[in-house]
């Protein structure tokens, strides 16, 4: 058989990825992940407050918004 013309990237050990010390700017990645986590917590809190005020869960709220937007419901 002949040698394949393509080369695979080197395999990473289990757990390696964007969080390992590679040429990437890990400090910036930490900041992005921190921001993503805080925005997710804010969204979760907003969903809980919306459920508390309306009595409907997040899925029902989204469905009501879609029905209102499309003019399906009253």
CHARMM-style PDB file with segment names, atoms N, HN, CA, C and O in Angstrom:
ATOM      1  N   UNK     1       0.835  -1.194   0.000  1.00  0.00      PROA
ATOM      2  CA  UNK     1       0.000   0.000   0.000  1.00  0.00      PROA
ATOM      3  C   UNK     1       0.869   1.242   0.000  1.00  0.00      PROA
ATOM      4  O   UNK     1       2.014   1.234   0.452  1.00  0.00      PROA
ATOM      5  N   UNK     2       0.297   2.285  -0.510  1.00  0.00      PROA
ATOM      6  HN  UNK     2      -0.633   2.291  -0.877  1.00  0.00      PROA
ATOM      7  CA  UNK     2       1.040   3.540  -0.552  1.00  0.00      PROA
ATOM      8  C   UNK     2       0.742   4.369   0.690  1.00  0.00      PROA
ATOM      9  O   UNK     2      -0.275   4.167   1.354  1.00  0.00      PROA
ATOM     10  N   UNK     3       1.619   5.283   0.991  1.00  0.00      PROA
ATOM     11  HN  UNK     3       2.445   5.447   0.452  1.00  0.00      PROA
ATOM     12  CA  UNK     3       1.453   6.196   2.129  1.00  0.00      PROA
ATOM     13  C   UNK     3       0.306   7.168   1.842  1.00  0.00      PROA
ATOM     14  O   UNK     3       0.260   7.736   0.751  1.00  0.00      PROA
ATOM     15  N   UNK     4      -0.625   7.379   2.787  1.00  0.00      PROA
ATOM     16  HN  UNK     4      -0.588   6.917   3.673  1.00  0.00      PROA
ATOM     17  CA  UNK     4      -1.721   8.335   2.533  1.00  0.00      PROA
ATOM     18  C   UNK     4      -1.175   9.753   2.370  1.00  0.00      PROA
ATOM     19  O   UNK     4      -0.169  10.116   2.979  1.00  0.00      PROA
ATOM     20  N   UNK     5      -1.846  10.540   1.547  1.00  0.00      PROA
ATOM     21  HN  UNK     5      -2.663  10.245   1.052  1.00  0.00      PROA
ATOM     22  CA  UNK     5      -1.413  11.902   1.255  1.00  0.00      PROA
ATOM     23  C   UNK     5      -1.874  12.918   2.299  1.00  0.00      PROA
ATOM     24  O   UNK     5      -1.491  14.086   2.225  1.00  0.00      PROA
ATOM     25  N   UNK     6      -2.673  12.505   3.254  1.00  0.00      PROA
ATOM     26  HN  UNK     6      -2.983  11.556   3.315  1.00  0.00      PROA
ATOM     27  CA  UNK     6      -3.184  13.430   4.257  1.00  0.00      PROA
ATOM     28  C   UNK     6      -2.580  13.104   5.619  1.00  0.00      PROA
ATOM     29  O   UNK     6      -2.127  11.985   5.859  1.00  0.00      PROA
ATOM     30  N   UNK     7      -2.581  14.078   6.488  1.00  0.00      PROA
ATOM     31  HN  UNK     7      -2.950  14.987   6.292  1.00  0.00      PROA
ATOM     32  CA  UNK     7      -2.055  13.894   7.841  1.00  0.00      PROA
ATOM     33  C   UNK     7      -3.127  14.311   8.840  1.00  0.00      PROA
ATOM     34  O   UNK     7      -3.753  15.361   8.700  1.00  0.00      PROA
ATOM     35  N   UNK     8      -3.320  13.488   9.826  1.00  0.00      PROA
ATOM     36  HN  UNK     8      -2.810  12.635   9.939  1.00  0.00      PROA
ATOM     37  CA  UNK     8      -4.236  13.836  10.896  1.00  0.00      PROA
ATOM     38  C   UNK     8      -3.533  14.750  11.890  1.00  0.00      PROA
ATOM     39  O   UNK     8      -2.309  14.737  12.017  1.00  0.00      PROA
ATOM     40  N   UNK     9      -4.343  15.548  12.594  1.00  0.00      PROA
ATOM     41  HN  UNK     9      -5.338  15.558  12.490  1.00  0.00      PROA
ATOM     42  CA  UNK     9      -3.774  16.346  13.676  1.00  0.00      PROA
ATOM     43  C   UNK     9      -3.358  15.399  14.789  1.00  0.00      PROA
ATOM     44  O   UNK     9      -3.935  14.320  14.927  1.00  0.00      PROA
ATOM     45  N   UNK    10      -2.368  15.782  15.583  1.00  0.00      PROA
ATOM     46  HN  UNK    10      -1.900  16.659  15.470  1.00  0.00      PROA
ATOM     47  CA  UNK    10      -1.965  14.902  16.672  1.00  0.00      PROA
ATOM     48  C   UNK    10      -3.107  14.723  17.676  1.00  0.00      PROA
ATOM     49  O   UNK    10      -3.863  15.653  17.957  1.00  0.00      PROA
ATOM     50  N   UNK    11      -3.206  13.515  18.201  1.00  0.00      PROA
ATOM     51  HN  UNK    11      -2.591  12.760  17.973  1.00  0.00      PROA
ATOM     52  CA  UNK    11      -4.258  13.228  19.163  1.00  0.00      PROA
ATOM     53  C   UNK    11      -3.993  13.968  20.473  1.00  0.00      PROA
ATOM     54  O   UNK    11      -2.849  14.094  20.909  1.00  0.00      PROA
ATOM     55  N   UNK    12      -5.064  14.451  21.087  1.00  0.00      PROA
ATOM     56  HN  UNK    12      -5.993  14.348  20.733  1.00  0.00      PROA
ATOM     57  CA  UNK    12      -4.938  15.114  22.381  1.00  0.00      PROA
ATOM     58  C   UNK    12      -5.246  14.114  23.479  1.00  0.00      PROA
ATOM     59  O   UNK    12      -6.035  13.188  23.287  1.00  0.00      PROA
ATOM     60  N   UNK    13      -4.627  14.302  24.615  1.00  0.00      PROA
ATOM     61  HN  UNK    13      -3.986  15.054  24.771  1.00  0.00      PROA
ATOM     62  CA  UNK    13      -4.924  13.455  25.758  1.00  0.00      PROA
ATOM     63  C   UNK    13      -6.317  13.783  26.263  1.00  0.00      PROA
ATOM     64  O   UNK    13      -6.852  14.854  25.980  1.00  0.00      PROA
ATOM     65  N   UNK    14      -6.903  12.855  27.012  1.00  0.00      PROA
ATOM     66  HN  UNK    14      -6.468  11.985  27.242  1.00  0.00      PROA
ATOM     67  CA  UNK    14      -8.237  13.077  27.569  1.00  0.00      PROA
ATOM     68  C   UNK    14      -8.227  14.308  28.459  1.00  0.00      PROA
ATOM     69  O   UNK    14      -7.364  14.444  29.326  1.00  0.00      PROA
ATOM     70  N   UNK    15      -9.184  15.207  28.248  1.00  0.00      PROA
ATOM     71  HN  UNK    15      -9.885  15.097  27.544  1.00  0.00      PROA
ATOM     72  CA  UNK    15      -9.277  16.411  29.054  1.00  0.00      PROA
ATOM     73  C   UNK    15      -8.562  17.608  28.466  1.00  0.00      PROA
ATOM     74  O   UNK    15      -8.740  18.725  28.952  1.00  0.00      PROA
ATOM     75  N   UNK    16      -7.758  17.408  27.436  1.00  0.00      PROA
ATOM     76  HN  UNK    16      -7.613  16.501  27.042  1.00  0.00      PROA
ATOM     77  CA  UNK    16      -7.090  18.532  26.809  1.00  0.00      PROA
ATOM     78  C   UNK    16      -8.048  19.205  25.840  1.00  0.00      PROA
ATOM     79  O   UNK    16      -9.010  18.592  25.377  1.00  0.00      PROA
ATOM     80  N   UNK    17      -7.791  20.408  25.550  1.00  0.00      PROA
ATOM     81  HN  UNK    17      -7.010  20.905  25.926  1.00  0.00      PROA
ATOM     82  CA  UNK    17      -8.622  21.166  24.617  1.00  0.00      PROA
ATOM     83  C   UNK    17      -8.243  22.621  24.708  1.00  0.00      PROA
ATOM     84  O   UNK    17      -7.065  22.962  24.810  1.00  0.00      PROA
ATOM     85  N   UNK    18      -9.243  23.482  24.672  1.00  0.00      PROA
ATOM     86  HN  UNK    18     -10.200  23.206  24.589  1.00  0.00      PROA
ATOM     87  CA  UNK    18      -8.986  24.909  24.710  1.00  0.00      PROA
ATOM     88  C   UNK    18      -8.501  25.390  26.075  1.00  0.00      PROA
ATOM     89  O   UNK    18      -8.037  26.524  26.199  1.00  0.00      PROA
ATOM     90  N   UNK    19      -8.602  24.549  27.094  1.00  0.00      PROA
ATOM     91  HN  UNK    19      -8.979  23.629  26.994  1.00  0.00      PROA
ATOM     92  CA  UNK    19      -8.191  24.983  28.424  1.00  0.00      PROA
ATOM     93  C   UNK    19      -6.745  24.620  28.744  1.00  0.00      PROA
ATOM     94  O   UNK    19      -6.251  24.969  29.816  1.00  0.00      PROA
ATOM     95  N   UNK    20      -6.067  23.936  27.851  1.00  0.00      PROA
ATOM     96  HN  UNK    20      -6.469  23.652  26.980  1.00  0.00      PROA
ATOM     97  CA  UNK    20      -4.672  23.580  28.113  1.00  0.00      PROA
ATOM     98  C   UNK    20      -3.773  24.735  27.695  1.00  0.00      PROA
ATOM     99  O   UNK    20      -4.209  25.658  27.007  1.00  0.00      PROA
ATOM    100  N   UNK    21      -2.533  24.675  28.111  1.00  0.00      PROA
ATOM    101  HN  UNK    21      -2.179  23.925  28.670  1.00  0.00      PROA
ATOM    102  CA  UNK    21      -1.570  25.732  27.765  1.00  0.00      PROA
ATOM    103  C   UNK    21      -1.071  25.510  26.347  1.00  0.00      PROA
ATOM    104  O   UNK    21      -0.069  24.834  26.114  1.00  0.00      PROA
ATOM    105  N   UNK    22      -1.780  26.085  25.433  1.00  0.00      PROA
ATOM    106  HN  UNK    22      -2.594  26.635  25.623  1.00  0.00      PROA
ATOM    107  CA  UNK    22      -1.427  26.040  24.028  1.00  0.00      PROA
ATOM    108  C   UNK    22      -1.179  27.465  23.568  1.00  0.00      PROA
ATOM    109  O   UNK    22      -1.185  28.370  24.403  1.00  0.00      PROA
ATOM    110  N   UNK    23      -0.962  27.708  22.289  1.00  0.00      PROA
ATOM    111  HN  UNK    23      -0.957  26.972  21.612  1.00  0.00      PROA
ATOM    112  CA  UNK    23      -0.748  29.075  21.820  1.00  0.00      PROA
ATOM    113  C   UNK    23      -1.946  30.005  21.991  1.00  0.00      PROA
ATOM    114  O   UNK    23      -1.812  31.216  21.813  1.00  0.00      PROA
ATOM    115  N   UNK    24      -3.125  29.457  22.336  1.00  0.00      PROA
ATOM    116  HN  UNK    24      -3.234  28.474  22.480  1.00  0.00      PROA
ATOM    117  CA  UNK    24      -4.303  30.297  22.498  1.00  0.00      PROA
ATOM    118  C   UNK    24      -4.152  31.192  23.713  1.00  0.00      PROA
ATOM    119  O   UNK    24      -3.385  30.897  24.629  1.00  0.00      PROA
ATOM    120  N   UNK    25      -4.881  32.271  23.707  1.00  0.00      PROA
ATOM    121  HN  UNK    25      -5.503  32.511  22.963  1.00  0.00      PROA
ATOM    122  CA  UNK    25      -4.883  33.202  24.820  1.00  0.00      PROA
ATOM    123  C   UNK    25      -5.845  32.662  25.881  1.00  0.00      PROA
ATOM    124  O   UNK    25      -7.042  32.946  25.844  1.00  0.00      PROA
ATOM    125  N   UNK    26      -5.318  31.892  26.815  1.00  0.00      PROA
ATOM    126  HN  UNK    26      -4.346  31.662  26.845  1.00  0.00      PROA
ATOM    127  CA  UNK    26      -6.180  31.260  27.810  1.00  0.00      PROA
ATOM    128  C   UNK    26      -6.789  32.278  28.758  1.00  0.00      PROA
ATOM    129  O   UNK    26      -7.863  32.035  29.307  1.00  0.00      PROA
ATOM    130  N   UNK    27      -6.137  33.403  28.961  1.00  0.00      PROA
ATOM    131  HN  UNK    27      -5.265  33.601  28.515  1.00  0.00      PROA
ATOM    132  CA  UNK    27      -6.705  34.437  29.832  1.00  0.00      PROA
ATOM    133  C   UNK    27      -7.997  34.988  29.214  1.00  0.00      PROA
ATOM    134  O   UNK    27      -8.980  35.213  29.920  1.00  0.00      PROA
ATOM    135  N   UNK    28      -7.990  35.201  27.906  1.00  0.00      PROA
ATOM    136  HN  UNK    28      -7.192  35.018  27.332  1.00  0.00      PROA
ATOM    137  CA  UNK    28      -9.193  35.676  27.221  1.00  0.00      PROA
ATOM    138  C   UNK    28     -10.283  34.605  27.260  1.00  0.00      PROA
ATOM    139  O   UNK    28     -11.459  34.927  27.434  1.00  0.00      PROA
ATOM    140  N   UNK    29      -9.905  33.339  27.101  1.00  0.00      PROA
ATOM    141  HN  UNK    29      -8.951  33.077  26.961  1.00  0.00      PROA
ATOM    142  CA  UNK    29     -10.898  32.266  27.157  1.00  0.00      PROA
ATOM    143  C   UNK    29     -11.537  32.176  28.535  1.00  0.00      PROA
ATOM    144  O   UNK    29     -12.736  31.921  28.647  1.00  0.00      PROA
ATOM    145  N   UNK    30     -10.747  32.382  29.584  1.00  0.00      PROA
ATOM    146  HN  UNK    30      -9.773  32.590  29.492  1.00  0.00      PROA
ATOM    147  CA  UNK    30     -11.309  32.372  30.933  1.00  0.00      PROA
ATOM    148  C   UNK    30     -12.327  33.487  31.099  1.00  0.00      PROA
ATOM    149  O   UNK    30     -13.375  33.286  31.712  1.00  0.00      PROA
ATOM    150  N   UNK    31     -12.026  34.663  30.556  1.00  0.00      PROA
ATOM    151  HN  UNK    31     -11.174  34.826  30.058  1.00  0.00      PROA
ATOM    152  CA  UNK    31     -12.959  35.779  30.632  1.00  0.00      PROA
ATOM    153  C   UNK    31     -14.247  35.516  29.875  1.00  0.00      PROA
ATOM    154  O   UNK    31     -15.335  35.855  30.341  1.00  0.00      PROA
ATOM    155  N   UNK    32     -14.118  34.909  28.705  1.00  0.00      PROA
ATOM    156  HN  UNK    32     -13.234  34.634  28.326  1.00  0.00      PROA
ATOM    157  CA  UNK    32     -15.300  34.586  27.907  1.00  0.00      PROA
ATOM    158  C   UNK    32     -16.162  33.557  28.630  1.00  0.00      PROA
ATOM    159  O   UNK    32     -17.385  33.694  28.673  1.00  0.00      PROA
ATOM    160  N   UNK    33     -15.544  32.544  29.187  1.00  0.00      PROA
ATOM    161  HN  UNK    33     -14.551  32.433  29.151  1.00  0.00      PROA
ATOM    162  CA  UNK    33     -16.307  31.519  29.905  1.00  0.00      PROA
ATOM    163  C   UNK    33     -16.964  32.089  31.154  1.00  0.00      PROA
ATOM    164  O   UNK    33     -18.083  31.704  31.492  1.00  0.00      PROA
ATOM    165  N   UNK    34     -16.292  32.992  31.834  1.00  0.00      PROA
ATOM    166  HN  UNK    34     -15.383  33.305  31.559  1.00  0.00      PROA
ATOM    167  CA  UNK    34     -16.876  33.635  33.017  1.00  0.00      PROA
ATOM    168  C   UNK    34     -18.103  34.452  32.601  1.00  0.00      PROA
ATOM    169  O   UNK    34     -19.137  34.409  33.268  1.00  0.00      PROA
ATOM    170  N   UNK    35     -17.984  35.199  31.494  1.00  0.00      PROA
ATOM    171  HN  UNK    35     -17.144  35.234  30.952  1.00  0.00      PROA
ATOM    172  CA  UNK    35     -19.111  35.986  30.996  1.00  0.00      PROA
ATOM    173  C   UNK    35     -20.273  35.080  30.585  1.00  0.00      PROA
ATOM    174  O   UNK    35     -21.427  35.375  30.897  1.00  0.00      PROA
ATOM    175  N   UNK    36     -19.980  33.990  29.893  1.00  0.00      PROA
ATOM    176  HN  UNK    36     -19.043  33.750  29.639  1.00  0.00      PROA
ATOM    177  CA  UNK    36     -21.035  33.049  29.495  1.00  0.00      PROA
ATOM    178  C   UNK    36     -21.764  32.490  30.713  1.00  0.00      PROA
ATOM    179  O   UNK    36     -22.989  32.366  30.704  1.00  0.00      PROA
ATOM    180  N   UNK    37     -21.022  32.155  31.750  1.00  0.00      PROA
ATOM    181  HN  UNK    37     -20.027  32.256  31.758  1.00  0.00      PROA
ATOM    182  CA  UNK    37     -21.643  31.636  32.962  1.00  0.00      PROA
ATOM    183  C   UNK    37     -22.524  32.667  33.638  1.00  0.00      PROA
ATOM    184  O   UNK    37     -23.613  32.338  34.109  1.00  0.00      PROA
ATOM    185  N   UNK    38     -22.070  33.905  33.691  1.00  0.00      PROA
ATOM    186  HN  UNK    38     -21.186  34.172  33.308  1.00  0.00      PROA
ATOM    187  CA  UNK    38     -22.871  34.954  34.333  1.00  0.00      PROA
ATOM    188  C   UNK    38     -24.133  35.257  33.540  1.00  0.00      PROA
ATOM    189  O   UNK    38     -25.193  35.484  34.123  1.00  0.00      PROA
ATOM    190  N   UNK    39     -24.028  35.265  32.218  1.00  0.00      PROA
ATOM    191  HN  UNK    39     -23.167  35.081  31.744  1.00  0.00      PROA
ATOM    192  CA  UNK    39     -25.211  35.509  31.394  1.00  0.00      PROA
ATOM    193  C   UNK    39     -26.195  34.350  31.525  1.00  0.00      PROA
ATOM    194  O   UNK    39     -27.406  34.573  31.531  1.00  0.00      PROA
ATOM    195  N   UNK    40     -25.702  33.126  31.629  1.00  0.00      PROA
ATOM    196  HN  UNK    40     -24.719  32.945  31.624  1.00  0.00      PROA
ATOM    197  CA  UNK    40     -26.579  31.974  31.826  1.00  0.00      PROA
ATOM    198  C   UNK    40     -27.300  32.066  33.163  1.00  0.00      PROA
ATOM    199  O   UNK    40     -28.490  31.762  33.250  1.00  0.00      PROA
ATOM    200  N   UNK    41     -26.583  32.486  34.212  1.00  0.00      PROA
ATOM    201  HN  UNK    41     -25.617  32.733  34.141  1.00  0.00      PROA
ATOM    202  CA  UNK    41     -27.232  32.651  35.518  1.00  0.00      PROA
ATOM    203  C   UNK    41     -28.306  33.736  35.456  1.00  0.00      PROA
ATOM    204  O   UNK    41     -29.370  33.589  36.057  1.00  0.00      PROA
ATOM    205  N   UNK    42     -28.035  34.817  34.738  1.00  0.00      PROA
ATOM    206  HN  UNK    42     -27.171  34.936  34.249  1.00  0.00      PROA
ATOM    207  CA  UNK    42     -29.005  35.892  34.587  1.00  0.00      PROA
ATOM    208  C   UNK    42     -30.246  35.399  33.835  1.00  0.00      PROA
ATOM    209  O   UNK    42     -31.372  35.718  34.219  1.00  0.00      PROA
ATOM    210  N   UNK    43     -30.045  34.633  32.781  1.00  0.00      PROA
ATOM    211  HN  UNK    43     -29.131  34.373  32.469  1.00  0.00      PROA
ATOM    212  CA  UNK    43     -31.171  34.073  32.034  1.00  0.00      PROA
ATOM    213  C   UNK    43     -31.998  33.115  32.865  1.00  0.00      PROA
ATOM    214  O   UNK    43     -33.225  33.106  32.768  1.00  0.00      PROA
ATOM    215  N   UNK    44     -31.335  32.307  33.684  1.00  0.00      PROA
ATOM    216  HN  UNK    44     -30.338  32.315  33.763  1.00  0.00      PROA
ATOM    217  CA  UNK    44     -32.057  31.371  34.545  1.00  0.00      PROA
ATOM    218  C   UNK    44     -32.882  32.132  35.578  1.00  0.00      PROA
ATOM    219  O   UNK    44     -34.031  31.781  35.843  1.00  0.00      PROA
ATOM    220  N   UNK    45     -32.290  33.180  36.163  1.00  0.00      PROA
ATOM    221  HN  UNK    45     -31.356  33.466  35.948  1.00  0.00      PROA
ATOM    222  CA  UNK    45     -33.022  33.994  37.137  1.00  0.00      PROA
ATOM    223  C   UNK    45     -34.212  34.679  36.470  1.00  0.00      PROA
ATOM    224  O   UNK    45     -35.287  34.762  37.064  1.00  0.00      PROA
ATOM    225  N   UNK    46     -34.034  35.171  35.240  1.00  0.00      PROA
ATOM    226  HN  UNK    46     -33.161  35.103  34.757  1.00  0.00      PROA
ATOM    227  CA  UNK    46     -35.138  35.805  34.519  1.00  0.00      PROA
ATOM    228  C   UNK    46     -36.255  34.807  34.245  1.00  0.00      PROA
ATOM    229  O   UNK    46     -37.432  35.160  34.324  1.00  0.00      PROA
ATOM    230  N   UNK    47     -35.901  33.568  33.923  1.00  0.00      PROA
ATOM    231  HN  UNK    47     -34.945  33.281  33.859  1.00  0.00      PROA
ATOM    232  CA  UNK    47     -36.917  32.538  33.687  1.00  0.00      PROA
ATOM    233  C   UNK    47     -37.687  32.235  34.968  1.00  0.00      PROA
ATOM    234  O   UNK    47     -38.905  32.059  34.935  1.00  0.00      PROA
ATOM    235  N   UNK    48     -36.986  32.174  36.086  1.00  0.00      PROA
ATOM    236  HN  UNK    48     -35.997  32.316  36.113  1.00  0.00      PROA
ATOM    237  CA  UNK    48     -37.669  31.931  37.364  1.00  0.00      PROA
ATOM    238  C   UNK    48     -38.601  33.080  37.731  1.00  0.00      PROA
ATOM    239  O   UNK    48     -39.724  32.849  38.179  1.00  0.00      PROA
ATOM    240  N   UNK    49     -38.147  34.307  37.546  1.00  0.00      PROA
ATOM    241  HN  UNK    49     -37.235  34.495  37.183  1.00  0.00      PROA
ATOM    242  CA  UNK    49     -38.983  35.470  37.860  1.00  0.00      PROA
ATOM    243  C   UNK    49     -40.188  35.516  36.924  1.00  0.00      PROA
ATOM    244  O   UNK    49     -41.302  35.807  37.359  1.00  0.00      PROA
ATOM    245  N   UNK    50     -39.970  35.232  35.655  1.00  0.00      PROA
ATOM    246  HN  UNK    50     -39.065  34.995  35.301  1.00  0.00      PROA
ATOM    247  CA  UNK    50     -41.082  35.188  34.704  1.00  0.00      PROA
ATOM    248  C   UNK    50     -42.100  34.127  35.061  1.00  0.00      PROA
ATOM    249  O   UNK    50     -43.303  34.349  34.924  1.00  0.00      PROA
ATOM    250  N   UNK    51     -41.636  32.984  35.515  1.00  0.00      PROA
ATOM    251  HN  UNK    51     -40.659  32.804  35.627  1.00  0.00      PROA
ATOM    252  CA  UNK    51     -42.556  31.925  35.933  1.00  0.00      PROA
ATOM    253  C   UNK    51     -43.318  32.344  37.183  1.00  0.00      PROA
ATOM    254  O   UNK    51     -44.515  32.081  37.298  1.00  0.00      PROA
ATOM    255  N   UNK    52     -42.634  32.992  38.114  1.00  0.00      PROA
ATOM    256  HN  UNK    52     -41.662  33.205  38.020  1.00  0.00      PROA
ATOM    257  CA  UNK    52     -43.267  33.444  39.347  1.00  0.00      PROA
ATOM    258  C   UNK    52     -44.350  34.485  39.052  1.00  0.00      PROA
ATOM    259  O   UNK    52     -45.417  34.453  39.665  1.00  0.00      PROA
ATOM    260  N   UNK    53     -44.089  35.399  38.126  1.00  0.00      PROA
ATOM    261  HN  UNK    53     -43.222  35.425  37.628  1.00  0.00      PROA
ATOM    262  CA  UNK    53     -45.043  36.460  37.814  1.00  0.00      PROA
ATOM    263  C   UNK    53     -46.218  35.967  36.978  1.00  0.00      PROA
ATOM    264  O   UNK    53     -47.353  36.392  37.193  1.00  0.00      PROA
ATOM    265  N   UNK    54     -45.954  35.076  36.027  1.00  0.00      PROA
ATOM    266  HN  UNK    54     -45.032  34.731  35.852  1.00  0.00      PROA
ATOM    267  CA  UNK    54     -47.005  34.671  35.097  1.00  0.00      PROA
ATOM    268  C   UNK    54     -47.673  33.350  35.465  1.00  0.00      PROA
ATOM    269  O   UNK    54     -48.799  33.083  35.047  1.00  0.00      PROA
ATOM    270  N   UNK    55     -46.989  32.536  36.236  1.00  0.00      PROA
ATOM    271  HN  UNK    55     -46.074  32.753  36.576  1.00  0.00      PROA
ATOM    272  CA  UNK    55     -47.533  31.222  36.555  1.00  0.00      PROA
ATOM    273  C   UNK    55     -47.282  30.192  35.469  1.00  0.00      PROA
ATOM    274  O   UNK    55     -47.736  29.053  35.580  1.00  0.00      PROA
ATOM    275  N   UNK    56     -46.569  30.573  34.426  1.00  0.00      PROA
ATOM    276  HN  UNK    56     -46.200  31.498  34.336  1.00  0.00      PROA
ATOM    277  CA  UNK    56     -46.241  29.663  33.324  1.00  0.00      PROA
ATOM    278  C   UNK    56     -44.728  29.485  33.266  1.00  0.00      PROA
ATOM    279  O   UNK    56     -43.972  30.428  33.502  1.00  0.00      PROA
ATOM    280  N   UNK    57     -44.299  28.277  32.951  1.00  0.00      PROA
ATOM    281  HN  UNK    57     -44.913  27.512  32.759  1.00  0.00      PROA
ATOM    282  CA  UNK    57     -42.877  27.991  32.848  1.00  0.00      PROA
ATOM    283  C   UNK    57     -42.257  28.628  31.617  1.00  0.00      PROA
ATOM    284  O   UNK    57     -42.962  29.209  30.793  1.00  0.00      PROA
ATOM    285  N   UNK    58     -40.934  28.520  31.487  1.00  0.00      PROA
ATOM    286  HN  UNK    58     -40.361  28.048  32.157  1.00  0.00      PROA
ATOM    287  CA  UNK    58     -40.245  29.133  30.336  1.00  0.00      PROA
ATOM    288  C   UNK    58     -40.754  28.640  28.988  1.00  0.00      PROA
ATOM    289  O   UNK    58     -40.890  29.432  28.056  1.00  0.00      PROA
ATOM    290  N   UNK    59     -41.036  27.352  28.870  1.00  0.00      PROA
ATOM    291  HN  UNK    59     -40.925  26.709  29.627  1.00  0.00      PROA
ATOM    292  CA  UNK    59     -41.525  26.827  27.591  1.00  0.00      PROA
ATOM    293  C   UNK    59     -42.896  27.401  27.256  1.00  0.00      PROA
ATOM    294  O   UNK    59     -43.160  27.739  26.102  1.00  0.00      PROA
ATOM    295  N   UNK    60     -43.766  27.513  28.247  1.00  0.00      PROA
ATOM    296  HN  UNK    60     -43.552  27.238  29.184  1.00  0.00      PROA
ATOM    297  CA  UNK    60     -45.079  28.101  28.015  1.00  0.00      PROA
ATOM    298  C   UNK    60     -44.965  29.578  27.641  1.00  0.00      PROA
ATOM    299  O   UNK    60     -45.736  30.072  26.818  1.00  0.00      PROA
ATOM    300  N   UNK    61     -44.012  30.280  28.239  1.00  0.00      PROA
ATOM    301  HN  UNK    61     -43.386  29.879  28.907  1.00  0.00      PROA
ATOM    302  CA  UNK    61     -43.819  31.690  27.918  1.00  0.00      PROA
ATOM    303  C   UNK    61     -43.363  31.858  26.469  1.00  0.00      PROA
ATOM    304  O   UNK    61     -43.849  32.736  25.755  1.00  0.00      PROA
ATOM    305  N   UNK    62     -42.435  31.019  26.046  1.00  0.00      PROA
ATOM    306  HN  UNK    62     -42.040  30.306  26.625  1.00  0.00      PROA
ATOM    307  CA  UNK    62     -41.955  31.088  24.658  1.00  0.00      PROA
ATOM    308  C   UNK    62     -43.084  30.732  23.699  1.00  0.00      PROA
ATOM    309  O   UNK    62     -43.247  31.378  22.664  1.00  0.00      PROA
ATOM    310  N   UNK    63     -43.866  29.705  24.038  1.00  0.00      PROA
ATOM    311  HN  UNK    63     -43.733  29.179  24.878  1.00  0.00      PROA
ATOM    312  CA  UNK    63     -44.991  29.315  23.187  1.00  0.00      PROA
ATOM    313  C   UNK    63     -46.022  30.440  23.110  1.00  0.00      PROA
ATOM    314  O   UNK    63     -46.555  30.706  22.033  1.00  0.00      PROA
ATOM    315  N   UNK    64     -46.312  31.099  24.219  1.00  0.00      PROA
ATOM    316  HN  UNK    64     -45.880  30.882  25.094  1.00  0.00      PROA
ATOM    317  CA  UNK    64     -47.251  32.219  24.212  1.00  0.00      PROA
ATOM    318  C   UNK    64     -46.722  33.366  23.353  1.00  0.00      PROA
ATOM    319  O   UNK    64     -47.492  34.014  22.644  1.00  0.00      PROA
ATOM    320  N   UNK    65     -45.418  33.619  23.410  1.00  0.00      PROA
ATOM    321  HN  UNK    65     -44.792  33.093  23.986  1.00  0.00      PROA
ATOM    322  CA  UNK    65     -44.827  34.666  22.582  1.00  0.00      PROA
ATOM    323  C   UNK    65     -44.943  34.327  21.102  1.00  0.00      PROA
ATOM    324  O   UNK    65     -45.252  35.198  20.289  1.00  0.00      PROA
ATOM    325  N   UNK    66     -44.700  33.075  20.748  1.00  0.00      PROA
ATOM    326  HN  UNK    66     -44.450  32.367  21.408  1.00  0.00      PROA
ATOM    327  CA  UNK    66     -44.814  32.648  19.347  1.00  0.00      PROA
ATOM    328  C   UNK    66     -46.257  32.756  18.887  1.00  0.00      PROA
ATOM    329  O   UNK    66     -46.524  33.222  17.779  1.00  0.00      PROA
ATOM    330  N   UNK    67     -47.201  32.322  19.741  1.00  0.00      PROA
ATOM    331  HN  UNK    67     -46.984  31.943  20.641  1.00  0.00      PROA
ATOM    332  CA  UNK    67     -48.623  32.430  19.367  1.00  0.00      PROA
ATOM    333  C   UNK    67     -49.020  33.886  19.183  1.00  0.00      PROA
ATOM    334  O   UNK    67     -49.734  34.222  18.238  1.00  0.00      PROA
ATOM    335  N   UNK    68     -48.561  34.753  20.084  1.00  0.00      PROA
ATOM    336  HN  UNK    68     -47.981  34.479  20.852  1.00  0.00      PROA
ATOM    337  CA  UNK    68     -48.876  36.179  19.968  1.00  0.00      PROA
ATOM    338  C   UNK    68     -48.285  36.755  18.689  1.00  0.00      PROA
ATOM    339  O   UNK    68     -48.953  37.493  17.965  1.00  0.00      PROA
ATOM    340  N   UNK    69     -47.027  36.414  18.415  1.00  0.00      PROA
ATOM    341  HN  UNK    69     -46.484  35.814  19.003  1.00  0.00      PROA
ATOM    342  CA  UNK    69     -46.358  36.949  17.227  1.00  0.00      PROA
ATOM    343  C   UNK    69     -47.033  36.499  15.938  1.00  0.00      PROA
ATOM    344  O   UNK    69     -47.183  37.286  15.003  1.00  0.00      PROA
ATOM    345  N   UNK    70     -47.436  35.243  15.889  1.00  0.00      PROA
ATOM    346  HN  UNK    70     -47.314  34.604  16.648  1.00  0.00      PROA
ATOM    347  CA  UNK    70     -48.047  34.711  14.671  1.00  0.00      PROA
ATOM    348  C   UNK    70     -49.547  34.981  14.615  1.00  0.00      PROA
ATOM    349  O   UNK    70     -50.190  34.704  13.603  1.00  0.00      PROA
ATOM    350  N   UNK    71     -50.104  35.518  15.692  1.00  0.00      PROA
ATOM    351  HN  UNK    71     -49.581  35.743  16.515  1.00  0.00      PROA
ATOM    352  CA  UNK    71     -51.529  35.845  15.710  1.00  0.00      PROA
ATOM    353  C   UNK    71     -52.423  34.631  15.833  1.00  0.00      PROA
ATOM    354  O   UNK    71     -53.571  34.668  15.392  1.00  0.00      PROA
ATOM    355  N   UNK    72     -51.919  33.541  16.427  1.00  0.00      PROA
ATOM    356  HN  UNK    72     -50.986  33.511  16.785  1.00  0.00      PROA
ATOM    357  CA  UNK    72     -52.705  32.320  16.558  1.00  0.00      PROA
ATOM    358  C   UNK    72     -53.670  32.356  17.734  1.00  0.00      PROA
ATOM    359  O   UNK    72     -54.746  31.760  17.670  1.00  0.00      PROA
ATOM    360  N   UNK    73     -53.304  33.035  18.787  1.00  0.00      PROA
ATOM    361  HN  UNK    73     -52.431  33.519  18.839  1.00  0.00      PROA
ATOM    362  CA  UNK    73     -54.138  33.014  19.996  1.00  0.00      PROA
ATOM    363  C   UNK    73     -54.794  34.348  20.240  1.00  0.00      PROA
ATOM    364  O   UNK    73     -54.574  35.319  19.517  1.00  0.00      PROA
ATOM    365  N   UNK    74     -55.591  34.371  21.256  1.00  0.00      PROA
ATOM    366  HN  UNK    74     -55.770  33.581  21.843  1.00  0.00      PROA
ATOM    367  CA  UNK    74     -56.250  35.627  21.614  1.00  0.00      PROA
ATOM    368  C   UNK    74     -55.570  36.254  22.796  1.00  0.00      PROA
ATOM    369  OT1 UNK    74     -55.980  37.323  23.249  1.00  0.00      PROA
TER     370      UNK     74
END
